[in-house]
Structure formats: C-alpha cells, structure tokens
Amino acid sequence: MDIEDLVYQITCKEPNFEVIRRVLDGSPELVRGIIWENASILHLAARNDVLNGTQLVQWLVENFKADVNYSNDGGSVPLLWALAAIQEAIETGKEYNVLSVEWMVRCAGIKMNKMLLNRGELKEFIKEFFESDEIWRIVEGV
C-alpha cells in the first residue's frame, strides 16, 4: 500500500481500521510527520472525524501514540483542523461530529488549549480564526 492509499483510508467515510493498522505496523514512522499536503495522519483524521464521525483520532493516539500536539509547517495542530472542519460544515449546512474535538480537549493533553485557557485567551483565539460562535460553544462546553 502506498501513501495515497493510506491517505484515502484516513479520509474516507468508512475507513478500514485493519488496513490502516497493517500499514502503520509496517511503517510506524508514518504516524509522525507530514504525510500529505502539509498534513500529518492526525490532521487528516481530525478533519475526517468531524465530517464523518470516524473516531480515528482517538484510535490513532491510543494504538499508535500519535501526537495530538504535532504541528504542521504552518504551526497548526490537529485540533485546529477539526475546528476548521466544523466551521466548513456550518458554512455549508452539513452535519458534523464533535466527539473527537471533545476527546482531544478533555483527554489528549492539548498543549495549545491548556496554555490558552490558563491565559484566558481561548475564546479570543477561536473568534479570531473562526467566524462561528458555535465553535466557541463546542470548546467551551467541554
């Protein structure tokens, strides 16, 4: 299986977890680093979790120790990709799933979130980058 096939599995509506497991067992380095268009496997999974409810983020972290704080070349962490996917869904009237966002904020040790919460700046940060108050309500409710 090549990178394109792995990206397809991570981004499709119904990913085959066993296929992903086989690829990552054979090439664990793919869990860390950019694999596709400035995205890590977790960036892609976070977006897919929001749009399709796949719950890949938690599975990748628990099974392969994927780093929820991994930043791409632009400094964006998977949580921001998830929030951007929610914004996109709101703007286009599509359904979205927030389970991975909630899990990342509650359980996965998001450094950015804790830092901003400690400084009281998370709401301002979210409002600056996302047009919808719904995004803040989601994060605030966690």
N, C-alpha and C positions, 0 to 999 in steps of 0.2 A: 504494500500500500504506500502511495506517495503522499506528500504534504497536501495536495489538492483533495485527495480522498479523505484525509483526516479532517481538513477544514470543512468539507461537506458534512461529515458526520457530526461535527461540533455545531454546525449552523443549521442543520435541517430540522424540520418539525418533529420528527421522531428518530432521534439518534440511536444508533445501535451501540449500547454501552459495552458489549463484549468485543466488538470490533475496535472501539477506542481503547479498551483495556489491553488488547493484544498489541496494538501499535505502541502504546506508551510503555508496556512491559519491555518491548524490544528496543525502544528508543526513548528512555526516560528523560533525556536532555530536551525533548520537545515540550516538556511541562514548563521549563524555564527558558525564557527568551521569546523573541519575536518570531512568529511562525508565518504570519500572513499580513501583508499591507499594514505594517506598524501595529500589529495586534499580537498579544500572547494568546495562548489557548484559553486562558481565563477571561480575557477581554471578550473574545468571541462567545464563550459560554455565558457570560453575564448578559450579553445582549440577547442571546437566544432564550435564556431563562425568562426574561421579561416578555419577549414576544410570543413564546411558545410554551412556557411553563415546564421546561425540560428538567430543571433541577440539576443541571450539570455542574454548577459551581461547587455546591456542597460535596458532590460526589468526587470531583477532581481534587478538592482540598483534602478530604478525608482519605481517599485512596492513593493519591499521588503527591501529597504535600505541596500542591500548587500554592503559590504565594499570592494572597489577596492584595498585598501591598506592592506588587510588581508594577512599576511604571513603564509605559512605553516611551518612545523617543520624545514625545510631546509632554511627558510628565503626567499622563492620565492613567489612573488606576482603574481596575475593572468596575468598581462601584460607579465611577463617573460614566462609563459606557452603559451600565444598566440604567442610570438615571436619564441619560440621553435617549435611550430606547423608550423609556416611559414618556418622555417629552414628545418623541416622534409619534407614539401611539395616541397620545392625547390630541395632538395636532391633526392627525389623520382619522380620528374617530375609531381607532382599532382597540380591541381588548388588550389588556396587558396583565401580567402576573408579577406580584411584588415579593413573593416568597424568598427569592434569592437576595433581594435587597435587604429584607428584614434579617435574613440569616447572616449576611455579611456584616451588617451593623451590630447585631447582637452578639454573635459568636466568633467571628473570624478575626477579631483584632485589627480592625481597620485603623491604621495609624492616623491617616488624614482626618477621619471622622472624630476620633478622640481628641486630637490636637485642636481642631476647630471648636468642638464642644467645650473643651476646657477654656478656650479663649472667648467663648460666646459668639463666635463668628460664623457658625454653620449656616444659619438662616440667611445671612447676607451673602455668603458664598453661593448658596443654592439660587437665591434670587438673581444674582449677577449672571449666572451661567444658564439658568433655565427660566423660561417665561411663565411657566405654570405654577400657581400656588399649590397645586395638587402634589407636586414633587416634595415641597416642604412638608405638607401634611403627612405624606408617607413616611418620610425620615423622622419627623417629629413624633409620630405615633409609635415608633419602635422603642 
